[in-house]
Amino acid sequence: MDLHDDARGQQDELERLRRELHREPEVGLDLPRTQEKVLSELDGLGLEVTTGDKTTSVTAVLRGTGPRRDAADPRTVLLRADMDALPVAEATDLEFASRNGAMHACGHDLHTTSLVGAARLLHSHRDRIDGDVVLMFQPGEEGYDGAAVMIDEGVLDSAGRRADAAYALHVFSSTLPSGQLAGRPGPILSASNRLRVVVHGAGGHGSMPHRAQDPVTAAADMVGALQTMVTRRFDIFDPVVISVGVLRAGTARNVIPDHAEFEATVRCFSTETIARLDEMINETLGGVARSHGVTADIRFDAEYPVTVNDADEAGFAAGVIREAIGEEHYTELPTPVAGSEDFSRVLDEVPGAFLGLGATMPGLDPADAPNNHSPHATFDPATLSRAATVYAELAIRRLDRFTEGAPR
């Protein structure tokens, strides 16, 4: 059984679907056209398909017919693909580029297409599948916590029992050469948290700052103090990243405003650090505010938890890739990546692994190609058949491993 050959035979069809998805991206939890396309592609594969109530998700269960499948209590593997786009105006010259103000700048169109390809492969080889496979087509990964919504609606138990293992792939338009897969045991992606601060002072004339309480200088000191806090209050081997992306104040150059505000993304790699961050940020910014004679409303909100690969599952996935795709096509990452993912919600409940897949376009250098979320990001469609193969191989081989020793 050479799944990779079968997947390469689908390549033209996979590229067609990817272009259709890319041309009409949708943002958030409500993706009606994307859902419609996925349902159409899955039709005829004999899957048990359900859709979400709170979001336009698609869950499809494939019942294997392998000789070692336990009909009374079959083992189950879950495969996830996210489907949503970003509110980014596309700036590529692709013939199928989006024109609706949104963009698949993170490659979720490739994820969705690859999981459809895997569904076809699994359907063709269901007599070798010693259990059940859940296909999780998820909206709302980009900041809408769609995984939490689907978990709340029962995706992890949709086959009739809790999934025994779960896997997800994510393509990258830079960093990794096209076709190269990467993973690691333990933390692989950071937790993400949102910090919003509103500094309240007392406005006045710019020529007489001593008659005002300047929130702008206080906010500026706070931004700097956060960076010092990171290097002086947190272990360098349990890193923290704080980046201020929004800073607003004032309406005229000679007017000291009443308030200033800023927002930052806060990334870290352990649950213990998340709790300390809330405490340390309030302590640090509160001190700066008092020194300036102003007050500050500080809001620290946890978003996605750390994405942690189960060590055994990460090792299993690496072995599958090396055997099925080739030893040279797998790289173990030496450190986690500071991006974040709501697949972390799944891995908090089910042992599994999150994997990266290089999709740098031919002719571009992975070191400086436009990266994910850029309006210029492009992805190599040749990776579609490889991703479909990896999804399918992980499911088939994991179920085979679960049922080892059972008679065929």
N, C-alpha and C positions, 0 to 999 in steps of 0.2 A: 504494500500500500504506500504509494508515494503521493502524499497530499500536496507537496510543493508543485509537482507536475500538474496535478489537477487544478491547483489554484492558478498557476500560470495560464492554463487554458481558459480561465475566466477573465483574464486581464482586460480585454477590450470591454466586456460588460461592466467590470468594476470601474473602469475609467469613465464610462458613460454615466453611471450613477453618481460618481464623485462630482463630475461636472454639473449635473443637474442640482445636486445639493449645494455646490459652491455658488451657483448662479443665483440661488434664492435663499440666502441665509436668514435665520430667525433668531431672536435674542430672548433669553430668559426661560421661563417655565412654560410658556404657551407657544408651541411650535407646530401649528396645525398642518402646514404644507409639508414640513419635514416628516411628521408622523405619517401623513398620507403616503408619502413616497416609500417609507420603510414598510408599512403594511402591504403595499402593492408588491414590493420585492419579496416579501416573505410568503405571499399567497401561493398555495400549491405545494408547500414543503411539509405539510402534515404536522405543523407545530400547534401547540395550545397557546393561543395568543390572547392577551388581555391588555387593556389600556388603562391609564391612570384616571382617577377622579379629580385630583387636585392639580394635575399637570398632564401634558400630552406625552406621557411616557408610553413605551411599548415593552411588554415583557412576553417573551416567547419561550416555552418549555419544549425541548426535544426529548422524547423518550427513546433511549437506546434499546436495541434489540439484541445486544451481545449475549453470548452464551452464559456469562457469569453475572449478568444483571440479577440482583435480588429483587424479584417482583414485589415482595411484601414490603421491603424497605430499601429502595435503591439509593446508592450513594449519588451525590449531586455536586456538580461543578458549575459555578457562575462566571460568566464572561461579561464585562461591562464595556460599553462604548458611549461616550457623551456626544450629544447631537447639536448643542447650541453654538451660536456664533457670538461675535463681539460687536458693540456699537462703534465700529471703526469704519470710516469711509475708505474703501479699497483704492490703492494707488498702484496696482500692478497693471501690466499690459496684456493679461491673459484674455484670450478670446471669450472665455466664459466667466469673466470677472463680474462680481456683484455690482449692481447699480442702484441698490435700494438704501444705501447709507450704512448697512451692516456688512460684516465680512467674516468669513471663516479664517481669521488670522491666526488661530491656534490649531488648525488642522483637524477639528472635530468632524469635518466632512469626510476625511480619510478614515477616522475611527469608525464612523457609522458604516461606511462602505465596506470596510474590512470585516466588520462583524457580520454584515449581510453575506459576504463571501464565505466566512466561516460557517454560517448557517447552511449554506448550500453544500459545503464540503461534508459537514456532519450529517446532513440528510443523506448524501450519497453513500456514506460509510456507516450508517447507523447500526448495521449488523455487527460492527466491531466495537460498539460503544456499550460498555458494561455498567451503565447507569443512566442518569439524566443530566441534561445540560440546560441551564437557565441563561437566556440571552437578555441582557439588561440594556435597553436603549434609553438613555437618560437625558432629559432636558436639564437646563439650569445649572451646569457646573460652574459657569463663569460668575460666581458671586451670589447665586440664588439658592445654593444648598439643595440642588435637586436630588442628590443621593439621599439626604435625610428624608425628603418627601417620599421617595420610592420605598425606603426602608419602613417608614411609618405605614405605608400602604401594603406592606407584606412581601416585597420582592425577594427577600432572603429565604422565605418559606414557600415561594410560589410553586415549587415542584411537589409540595406535600410534606416536606421536611426541611429543616435548616440546611442551607448549602454547606458542604464540607470543605470547600476551597473556592477561592475567588481570584480572578486575574484581570488586569487591565493593561492596555498598551497606550502610549502617548507618543505621537510623532513630534520631531523637532526640525525646524527649518534651518537650523545652524548647529554648531557645536559637535554633532556626530556626523560622520560620513553617511551617505545614503545606504540604507540596508543594514547598518550596524546596530545591534541591540545592546542595551545596557541595563544593569540592575545592581542591587547590593542587598545583603541582609540588614535588618534593623532599619533605623530611620533613613528614608530616601528622599522625602520632601518635608519642608518645614511646616509648622503651624502658621496660620496667618491670623492677625488680630488688627483691629482698627482703633486708632487713637484720634479723638476729636477734642480740641481744646478751644474754649472761648475765653479770652482775657478781657476782663472788665476794668476800665480805668475811668478817668474823667477828662473829657476833651478840652481843648483850648486853642489859643493862637500859637502857631509854630514858632513865633519869635519869643514866646515866654513859656518855655516848657516847665519852669519851676512853679507856674501857676496851674499846671495840669497834673494828671497822673497818667503817664504815657503808656498805653498798652502795646504800642508797636515795639519799643525797645525791650519791654518785658518779653514779648513773644519771640523776638530775635534771640534774647538770652536763653529762652527755654529751648529753642531749636538746638543751640550749641550745647546746652547742658545735657540734653538727651544723649548726644554723641559721647560726651565725657562719662556719663552714667554707664553706658554700654561697656566702655573699656575699663572702668574702675570698679564696677559693682558686679560684673558677671564674668564667669570663667571663660577664658579664651577658647577652651576646648568644649564648651557647650555654648556655641555662639548665638548672638542676638544681632539682628539687623533692624535699624529704624531709619526709614526714609520718609522725609516730609515731602509730600507731593502737592499740597494745597496750602497757600499762605495768602490771607486776604486782610486788608485793612485800609480804611481811609477813602476819601473822595477828592481831596485837593492837597497839593504839596505843602501848603502853608497852614494846614489845619490838623491838629492832633485829634484823632478820632476817639470816640468813647470806648470802642472795643476793637479787638483784632482776633483773628481765629486762624487755626491751622489744623490740618489733618495729616496723619502719617500711617503708613503700613508698618506693622511690627511683626517680624518673623523670628522664630526660634525653633529648637529641635527637641525639646523635652517638655512634658506636662508640668514638671516641677518649676521650670523657668517661667511658664505662663503665669503661674500664681505669683511668683516673685516680681514679675514685670509690673503687674497691676499695682502692687505695693510700692515698688521703687519709683515708678513714674509719678504716682501721686505725691510721694515724699519729695522727689526732686523738683517737680514743677510747683508744688505748693511753697517750697522754700524760695524759689526764684520770685514767685508772685509776691510773697511777703517782703522780700528785699526791695521790690519796686513800689510797694504801697498799693498794689492792685490785687484783685481777686481773679480766680480762674475756675471755670467749670470744666472738669476733666472727665471724659468718658472713654473707657477702655473696654472694647467689646471683642470677645473671642469669636472668630469666624470658623475656620477649618482647623481641626486638630492635626498633629504630626502624622504624616503617612508613614507607617511602620510595616516593613515587609517581614513576615514570619521567616525566621532563618531557614527552617527546613523547606518551606515553599519557595523561597528565593533560590536556594540551592537546587531544588528540583527543576525550577523554570530554566535556570542556567544550563543544567544538564540536557534538558529537552532541546533547547536552542542549539547547543553545540552538536548534538547528535543529528537533529533533523535539518538544520540549516548549514552548520559547519563551525568547527572550533574557532576559526578566525573571525566569526561574525558576532561573537559575544564579548563584551567588555564589562568587568566588574568596576563600578565606580568607587574611587577611593574615599569620597566624602559625599554627604547628602547634597541635594540641590535646594536653593532657597525659594523655589516656587512652591505653591500649595495646591491641594487637590481635595475635593470632597469624596473621592474614592477612599480617603482615610476613614470615613464613616463605615464603609463596608469592612475594611480591614480591622476596625475596632471590634467587629462582631464575628468575623470569619477569618481564619488563617488564609493568607494568600500573598500575592506579590503584584507590585506595580512596576512596569518595565518601560524603558524609553526606546524609541526607534528612530534612528537618524533618517531624515528625509531631505537633506540638503540637495538642492537642484544641481544636476551635472553642470560643471563649468564654474561653480561658485566654491569658494573656500569656506569650509565649516567654521573657521575662526572668525570670519567677518561678514558672513552672509546675514541678511536681515533676519532677525530672530522672531520667535513666536510673539504675537500681539502687534508686530509692526504692520503698518498699512502696505508695506512693500514685501511682506513675507510670502514666499512661494514654497511649495512642497513637491517633492519628486513623486509622481504617480506610480512609478515602478515599484514603490514600496507596498502598494496595495495587496498584491498577491502574497508577498512575504508576511505581512501582518495577518492576513486571513489564515495562512498556513500555521503561524505561531499560535493564534487563538485556538484553532482546531486541534493541533498537536497537544497543546496543554490540556485541553479537556479530555481527549481520548486517552492520553498516556496517564493522566492523573487518575482517571476512573479505573484504568487497567491496574495501576499500582494499588489503589484502594482494595481491589478484589483479588489481589495476588493470593494464590493458594486455593481459591475456590475452583472447583472442577469446570472445565470447559465442555 
